Amino acid sequence: MNRYFTFHIKHLTGIGTIFLILFFSFSPATSDAQKSLSSYDADGMIRIRGKRTFLLGLYQKPNQPKSLESLVKTGYNLVNLPANIHILDSAEVAGINVWVTLGTIEPSNRKISWQKIRQTVTALKNHKSIIAWELADEPAYTWNSNQLRILPSIMTETHDSVKKADSAHLIYLNHAPVNLVQTMRNYNPSNDITACDIYPVIPTGIKTMYALNKDGRQGDLPNTTLSQVGDYVDKMRRVCGPNRPLLMVLQGFAWEMLRPAAERDSSKILYPTYEESWFMAWDAILHGANGLIWWGTAFTPAGHPFHKDLTRVVNDLASINSVLSLPAKSNTIRFRYQEMGHSVSRGIEVMVKQDEKNIWILTANTESYPVKVDILLPFVSKKAEVLFENRTAIIKNDCLTENYKPFEVHLYKLTPNY
């Protein structure tokens, strides 16, 4: 939902967008600026300047002095900016990576529309801040219609033309959550990086507005809880396959705030809480997302508590980027659930990562109910540091017993005794 957003519902463009990055450092035609980036690994994790990096991005920079520096301080490493050399120079000074939106070739006016795109690419392709191009957001999606907004052939034609003008940068494409997997696969030749936006914190009874279905939801998979985020990661993996970078665009706004001020219902202004934003981020990560980008913060008033909550989420994620960017290990963790008076459906999701010294067990409760569980470890360790909770969990007989609130995240750092 990022391009020319207007307040007239029929003119609102697609939700979310994203871009990502990378250059083929092995290309002999690559400039010095472009050589600072490489590519991505077989698990889709991106390497920036040779370093595996979990992407933390934002669509709209804050409207404040030194806004780009503030994003870097928070922990963002990617932002969408216009094709303005002065703004891009500021991004380079601040030390933040950028993606730039180009648009697509127009079938009715191919020559002029391509000339405009080519001029932008030629002028900016060597700028050190830019790591990716985007063509168009949600090309398969038309609200309340099965018609494709932009045909795959047009997207592919634009992609191929851009690649001829600049083979070094990858091209990113964000999808809406509701199109068929096969439909979205038809767009794979037009991009290198795949993304999807999902914004599930929506008040009941909200009036009809762009991108919401008749049932008041943005998504349409059976799961209506916050853990639908992970379901859409799984769906998008079926679209792009296991080896491409996959990003998820998460909620940085309240739906009601997208309306003109005079049309808003104050009782329907609902932002994600800190706990909800934290869970949605981790639900995406545990399902295999290679990065996260937030959309909609420009529609959240300055000083609103949501900004502080999101800053905390991004800052904490950035502080463990070296962990997030580690390859996932084969999971041999087992769970033994204790009786809490209700069923366990999806239960605890887990991802295991390992560096030279430590094992990281990253978990989240996908249930709407509290869960108590014995985490059965396949190695010996006496205790675990619980990240961001200022506590230590004791391990007895290779078992760590933990309580989870609904949609709660627990992240463990363990040093095994081999």
QUIWONOR-V588047 format. One record per residue. N is the residue number from 1. RES is the residue in one small letter. PHI is phi as a letter, one per 30 degrees, with the letter a starting at -180 (none if undefined). PSI is psi in degrees with one decimal (NA if undefined). D_LAST is the distance of its C-alpha to the last C-alpha in Angstrom with 2 decimals. Layout:
BEGIN
N,RES,PHI,PSI,D_LAST / N,RES,PHI,PSI,D_LAST
END
This chain:
BEGIN
1,m,none,48.2,50.04 / 2,n,c,-29.3,50.31 / 3,r,d,173.4,53.39 / 4,y,f,64.8,56.80 / 5,f,d,121.5,56.05 / 6,t,c,170.7,59.39 / 7,f,c,5.3,60.28 / 8,h,c,117.4,62.37 / 9,i,e,-43.2,60.28 / 10,k,d,-17.1,61.81 / 11,h,c,-4.3,60.89 / 12,l,d,137.1,57.26 / 13,t,c,179.1,55.05 / 14,g,e,152.4,51.65 / 15,i,d,136.0,48.82 / 16,g,i,-179.3,45.96 / 17,t,l,160.8,45.33 / 18,i,a,161.4,42.75 / 19,f,a,159.5,42.00 / 20,l,a,-154.6,39.56 / 21,i,a,-170.7,39.34 / 22,l,j,152.8,38.59 / 23,f,b,151.1,40.30 / 24,f,d,100.8,40.02 / 25,s,d,-13.5,39.48 / 26,f,d,-5.8,40.33 / 27,s,d,128.2,43.90 / 28,p,d,-20.1,46.43 / 29,a,d,-1.6,48.64 / 30,t,d,133.2,46.02 / 31,s,d,171.0,47.22 / 32,d,d,-39.0,45.36 / 33,a,d,-41.5,44.92 / 34,q,d,-27.4,43.45 / 35,k,d,-12.7,41.08 / 36,s,d,-12.1,39.08 / 37,l,c,152.5,37.59 / 38,s,c,-114.5,35.95 / 39,s,b,-144.4,35.12 / 40,y,b,157.1,32.45 / 41,d,d,176.8,29.45 / 42,a,d,-19.0,29.23 / 43,d,c,8.2,27.74 / 44,g,i,-2.5,30.77 / 45,m,d,132.9,29.14 / 46,i,d,144.6,31.74 / 47,r,c,122.9,31.51 / 48,i,c,122.2,33.93 / 49,r,h,40.6,34.67 / 50,g,i,-6.4,31.70 / 51,k,c,128.9,29.20 / 52,r,e,129.0,27.71 / 53,t,b,125.7,29.40 / 54,f,d,122.2,29.53 / 55,l,d,133.8,33.25 / 56,l,b,104.0,34.75 / 57,g,b,169.0,38.48 / 58,l,b,140.1,41.79 / 59,y,d,-38.2,45.13 / 60,q,b,122.2,47.44 / 61,k,d,150.7,47.08 / 62,p,d,148.0,48.37 / 63,n,d,79.2,52.04 / 64,q,a,160.7,51.65 / 65,p,d,144.4,51.82 / 66,k,h,41.3,48.80 / 67,s,d,-37.6,47.39 / 68,l,d,-39.7,45.20 / 69,e,d,-37.2,43.70 / 70,s,d,-34.5,43.01 / 71,l,d,-43.5,41.14 / 72,v,d,-42.4,38.88 / 73,k,d,-38.0,38.30 / 74,t,d,-35.5,37.37 / 75,g,k,-2.3,34.80 / 76,y,d,144.4,36.83 / 77,n,b,11.1,36.56 / 78,l,a,139.4,39.30 / 79,v,b,147.9,42.84 / 80,n,d,125.3,45.90 / 81,l,b,156.4,48.90 / 82,p,d,165.1,52.41 / 83,a,d,65.5,53.57 / 84,n,b,117.8,54.97 / 85,i,d,-34.6,54.39 / 86,h,d,-40.3,54.72 / 87,i,d,-40.1,52.15 / 88,l,d,-36.5,49.77 / 89,d,d,-40.3,50.31 / 90,s,d,-37.6,49.33 / 91,a,d,-40.6,46.12 / 92,e,d,-43.4,45.31 / 93,v,d,-41.1,45.98 / 94,a,d,-24.9,43.85 / 95,g,i,31.5,40.93 / 96,i,c,142.3,40.65 / 97,n,d,154.9,40.70 / 98,v,b,145.1,43.61 / 99,w,c,148.6,44.76 / 100,v,b,135.9,48.51 / 101,t,d,132.0,50.47 / 102,l,c,-31.4,53.09 / 103,g,j,-176.2,54.85 / 104,t,b,161.7,56.04 / 105,i,d,136.5,59.00 / 106,e,c,120.4,61.90 / 107,p,e,-32.5,63.62 / 108,s,d,-10.1,67.00 / 109,n,a,57.0,66.61 / 110,r,e,-47.1,64.18 / 111,k,d,-50.6,65.56 / 112,i,d,-41.2,65.68 / 113,s,d,-39.3,62.42 / 114,w,d,-36.2,60.52 / 115,q,e,-40.7,62.25 / 116,k,d,-44.2,60.96 / 117,i,d,-45.4,57.35 / 118,r,d,-39.6,57.64 / 119,q,d,-41.9,59.06 / 120,t,d,-46.5,56.12 / 121,v,d,-46.1,53.57 / 122,t,d,-39.8,55.46 / 123,a,d,-29.2,55.86 / 124,l,c,-6.9,52.25 / 125,k,d,-20.5,49.96 / 126,n,c,4.2,49.22 / 127,h,d,132.9,48.51 / 128,k,d,-18.3,45.13 / 129,s,d,-24.3,44.38 / 130,i,d,130.3,44.79 / 131,i,c,-8.9,41.87 / 132,a,a,157.9,43.45 / 133,w,c,152.0,46.69 / 134,e,b,145.9,47.53 / 135,l,c,-65.4,50.59 / 136,a,b,149.7,51.27 / 137,d,d,137.3,49.54 / 138,e,h,56.0,49.36 / 139,p,d,-24.0,51.86 / 140,a,d,-11.4,51.69 / 141,y,c,126.2,52.39 / 142,t,b,125.3,55.86 / 143,w,e,129.8,56.16 / 144,n,h,33.9,57.70 / 145,s,a,153.0,58.33 / 146,n,c,8.9,56.90 / 147,q,d,138.8,58.37 / 148,l,d,129.7,56.10 / 149,r,d,-42.3,56.74 / 150,i,b,127.2,56.11 / 151,l,d,147.0,56.11 / 152,p,e,-35.6,53.12 / 153,s,d,-36.2,55.55 / 154,i,d,-41.5,56.49 / 155,m,d,-43.3,52.89 / 156,t,d,-40.5,52.13 / 157,e,e,-43.9,55.31 / 158,t,d,-44.8,54.37 / 159,h,e,-49.5,50.80 / 160,d,d,-36.4,52.14 / 161,s,d,-42.0,54.75 / 162,v,d,-40.5,52.31 / 163,k,d,-33.5,50.00 / 164,k,d,-34.1,52.99 / 165,a,d,-25.6,53.69 / 166,d,a,94.3,50.08 / 167,s,d,-6.1,47.49 / 168,a,d,-32.5,44.78 / 169,h,c,142.9,44.08 / 170,l,d,162.5,42.58 / 171,i,c,134.0,44.46 / 172,y,c,146.7,43.19 / 173,l,b,127.8,44.59 / 174,n,c,136.5,44.15 / 175,h,c,152.4,45.25 / 176,a,d,160.3,46.56 / 177,p,d,-11.4,44.54 / 178,v,c,-9.6,47.29 / 179,n,d,162.0,48.40 / 180,l,d,149.8,47.53 / 181,v,e,-46.6,44.49 / 182,q,d,-36.5,46.85 / 183,t,d,-45.7,49.14 / 184,m,d,-32.2,46.42 / 185,r,d,-30.1,45.19 / 186,n,d,-16.3,48.68 / 187,y,c,-4.0,47.89 / 188,n,e,-36.6,44.76 / 189,p,d,-11.0,46.92 / 190,s,c,7.7,47.99 / 191,n,a,163.1,44.65 / 192,d,c,-28.1,41.28 / 193,i,c,132.5,39.43 / 194,t,c,145.5,39.77 / 195,a,b,165.8,39.88 / 196,c,b,141.8,41.15 / 197,d,c,140.4,42.39 / 198,i,b,127.1,42.12 / 199,y,b,84.4,43.47 / 200,p,d,-6.0,43.25 / 201,v,d,96.7,44.26 / 202,i,b,129.6,47.94 / 203,p,d,146.8,50.31 / 204,t,d,144.6,52.10 / 205,g,i,12.4,55.72 / 206,i,d,142.3,55.46 / 207,k,d,156.6,58.54 / 208,t,e,136.3,58.47 / 209,m,a,165.2,57.20 / 210,y,e,135.8,55.97 / 211,a,i,-7.9,52.75 / 212,l,c,137.8,52.63 / 213,n,d,172.9,53.36 / 214,k,d,-25.5,56.03 / 215,d,d,4.1,53.50 / 216,g,i,9.9,52.52 / 217,r,c,154.5,49.15 / 218,q,d,-42.8,48.10 / 219,g,d,173.2,45.73 / 220,d,b,11.6,46.78 / 221,l,d,160.7,43.75 / 222,p,e,-33.2,43.77 / 223,n,d,120.3,41.09 / 224,t,c,1.3,42.97 / 225,t,d,179.6,40.17 / 226,l,e,-27.4,38.10 / 227,s,d,2.8,35.48 / 228,q,d,-22.1,38.06 / 229,v,e,-47.8,36.60 / 230,g,d,-34.2,33.66 / 231,d,d,-37.4,36.23 / 232,y,d,-27.8,38.03 / 233,v,d,-46.0,34.95 / 234,d,d,-43.0,34.61 / 235,k,d,-44.5,38.34 / 236,m,d,-27.1,38.23 / 237,r,d,-32.7,35.42 / 238,r,d,-26.0,37.90 / 239,v,d,-53.3,40.40 / 240,c,c,-14.1,38.58 / 241,g,i,176.0,35.89 / 242,p,d,-12.3,32.13 / 243,n,c,-11.6,32.32 / 244,r,d,151.6,34.78 / 245,p,d,135.3,34.09 / 246,l,b,123.5,34.88 / 247,l,c,151.5,35.86 / 248,m,c,135.7,36.97 / 249,v,c,120.7,39.89 / 250,l,c,171.0,39.61 / 251,q,d,121.3,42.22 / 252,g,b,32.6,43.56 / 253,f,a,171.8,46.85 / 254,a,c,132.1,48.88 / 255,w,e,-42.7,50.89 / 256,e,d,-25.5,54.10 / 257,m,d,-6.7,53.99 / 258,l,d,-12.3,54.60 / 259,r,d,159.2,58.17 / 260,p,e,146.0,61.05 / 261,a,e,-38.4,61.24 / 262,a,d,-16.7,64.50 / 263,e,c,-2.1,63.01 / 264,r,d,144.8,59.84 / 265,d,c,108.4,59.36 / 266,s,e,-25.2,57.64 / 267,s,d,-10.7,56.36 / 268,k,c,9.5,54.33 / 269,i,d,105.4,52.50 / 270,l,b,115.2,48.87 / 271,y,c,152.6,45.93 / 272,p,d,139.6,42.24 / 273,t,d,169.5,40.71 / 274,y,e,-46.2,37.70 / 275,e,d,-38.2,35.55 / 276,e,d,-43.0,37.11 / 277,s,d,-41.1,36.62 / 278,w,d,-45.1,32.97 / 279,f,d,-46.3,32.41 / 280,m,d,-38.6,34.42 / 281,a,d,-47.1,32.46 / 282,w,d,-31.1,29.12 / 283,d,d,-40.1,30.66 / 284,a,d,-44.8,31.66 / 285,i,d,-46.0,28.28 / 286,l,d,-21.7,26.39 / 287,h,c,-2.9,28.93 / 288,g,j,17.3,28.35 / 289,a,d,142.7,30.94 / 290,n,c,2.0,30.55 / 291,g,l,164.2,32.62 / 292,l,b,142.3,34.95 / 293,i,b,139.0,38.54 / 294,w,c,135.8,40.77 / 295,w,c,146.5,44.45 / 296,g,j,-0.2,47.35 / 297,t,d,-21.7,46.69 / 298,a,d,-19.1,50.15 / 299,f,c,4.5,51.66 / 300,t,c,121.0,49.91 / 301,p,e,144.0,52.13 / 302,a,e,137.8,51.01 / 303,g,i,-6.4,49.71 / 304,h,d,141.1,48.71 / 305,p,e,-25.3,45.57 / 306,f,e,-37.7,43.99 / 307,h,e,-42.1,43.68 / 308,k,d,-40.9,41.67 / 309,d,d,-45.0,39.39 / 310,l,d,-37.8,38.80 / 311,t,e,-42.0,38.25 / 312,r,d,-43.1,35.48 / 313,v,d,-50.2,33.83 / 314,v,d,-40.3,34.08 / 315,n,d,-42.7,33.08 / 316,d,d,-40.4,29.83 / 317,l,d,-42.0,29.05 / 318,a,d,-32.2,29.94 / 319,s,d,-18.9,27.64 / 320,i,b,30.6,24.60 / 321,n,e,-34.9,26.23 / 322,s,d,-28.0,23.43 / 323,v,d,-46.1,21.15 / 324,l,e,-33.4,23.99 / 325,s,d,-2.7,24.56 / 326,l,d,149.3,21.07 / 327,p,d,145.0,21.17 / 328,a,d,141.2,20.30 / 329,k,c,160.2,17.41 / 330,s,e,133.9,18.03 / 331,n,c,117.4,18.02 / 332,t,c,15.6,16.36 / 333,i,d,136.1,16.91 / 334,r,c,153.1,19.49 / 335,f,b,139.9,22.07 / 336,r,b,108.8,24.07 / 337,y,d,141.2,27.20 / 338,q,c,150.5,29.09 / 339,e,d,125.2,32.88 / 340,m,b,6.2,34.58 / 341,g,j,11.4,38.01 / 342,h,a,167.4,37.88 / 343,s,d,158.3,36.51 / 344,v,c,120.6,33.41 / 345,s,c,-74.0,34.33 / 346,r,d,-34.6,31.92 / 347,g,i,-146.6,29.51 / 348,i,d,127.1,26.41 / 349,e,c,148.6,25.72 / 350,v,b,146.9,22.26 / 351,m,b,139.9,20.84 / 352,v,c,132.8,17.25 / 353,k,b,157.6,16.71 / 354,q,b,134.2,13.96 / 355,d,c,-161.6,14.42 / 356,e,d,-29.2,12.70 / 357,k,c,-30.7,10.90 / 358,n,b,156.0,11.52 / 359,i,c,134.7,12.06 / 360,w,c,120.1,15.66 / 361,i,c,110.9,17.08 / 362,l,c,120.9,20.82 / 363,t,b,157.1,23.15 / 364,a,a,143.5,26.85 / 365,n,d,116.6,29.17 / 366,t,d,2.3,31.91 / 367,e,d,151.6,34.02 / 368,s,d,2.0,37.21 / 369,y,b,160.8,36.20 / 370,p,d,150.5,33.57 / 371,v,b,137.9,30.46 / 372,k,c,130.2,28.08 / 373,v,b,146.1,24.94 / 374,d,c,120.8,21.71 / 375,i,c,112.0,18.93 / 376,l,c,116.1,16.64 / 377,l,c,142.9,13.09 / 378,p,d,15.3,11.27 / 379,f,b,166.7,7.77 / 380,v,c,128.6,7.10 / 381,s,a,146.2,8.70 / 382,k,c,-26.5,11.76 / 383,k,a,164.9,14.11 / 384,a,b,132.5,15.32 / 385,e,d,130.1,18.00 / 386,v,c,109.7,20.91 / 387,l,d,139.1,22.62 / 388,f,i,12.6,26.37 / 389,e,b,-2.3,26.58 / 390,n,h,46.6,25.97 / 391,r,a,166.2,23.77 / 392,t,b,135.2,20.32 / 393,a,c,132.0,19.28 / 394,i,d,137.4,17.75 / 395,i,c,126.2,15.27 / 396,k,b,127.5,16.08 / 397,n,h,45.5,14.76 / 398,d,h,28.5,12.83 / 399,c,b,128.3,16.27 / 400,l,c,115.5,17.79 / 401,t,c,128.7,21.58 / 402,e,b,146.7,23.69 / 403,n,c,138.6,27.42 / 404,y,b,132.1,28.90 / 405,k,d,169.1,32.48 / 406,p,e,130.7,34.34 / 407,f,h,39.6,32.98 / 408,e,c,147.4,30.42 / 409,v,c,134.6,27.42 / 410,h,b,130.5,24.05 / 411,l,b,123.7,21.48 / 412,y,c,137.1,17.97 / 413,k,c,118.6,15.63 / 414,l,b,147.7,12.08 / 415,t,c,105.9,9.21 / 416,p,d,150.5,5.98 / 417,n,c,94.8,3.82 / 418,y,d,NA,0.00
END
